[in-house]
Structure formats: C-alpha cells, structure tokens
Amino acid sequence: MSNPSRTDVLPIQEVVAKASPSAWLDGLVLSSRPAELTVVLLDGGVRTLTTGAGAPVGEPVAVHPVAELVAVGGVWFSARAEVAVEA
C-alpha cells in the first residue's frame, strides 16, 4: 500500500497508518450493508465498521484500527469501529 487512493480520509489518519504499518489486520468481509461492513479478521476477531467503503461478502480487506481505516483493493476509506455496549 505504498500509494493508495483515499476516500474521506483525514490527513492525520494517513500519517498514523503510514507510521504504524504493522497495525494493519487482514480479513474478509462477512456482511455488507449501506454505510457498514462487518469483517472477520484472519486472527479470528470480528469488527463492525461504519464506513463508506462498499465491498461484497468474501472480499479481502485490511483494517487499521488505530488510524480507523479500511483498505479495499487499493483504496483507503475512513472506518470507525462500532463500540459494543454491555448492559
């Protein structure tokens, strides 16, 4: 991801992602709804992201949880993780 395209990515998000390349987590899209992706990570975790990224189920993606980004193909999108609230 040396020179990705960017969609709705803030400059600080790009700086953080480039400063911590080892934080990217690979995964596959588990479900896709308007403005939301659920990704199952290769380490077994699952993340639900609020994002403008559109990706079909099964599409490989990369998630940068620190910079709040998701990479679909060669494009980075802003992606805020939904926080689980315990009752």
Secondary structure, DSSP 4 states (H G I P E B T S, - for coil): --S-EEES--HHHHHHHHH-GGG-EEEEEEEEETTEEEEEETTS-EEEEEES----TT-EEEEETTTTEEEETTEEEEEEEPPP---
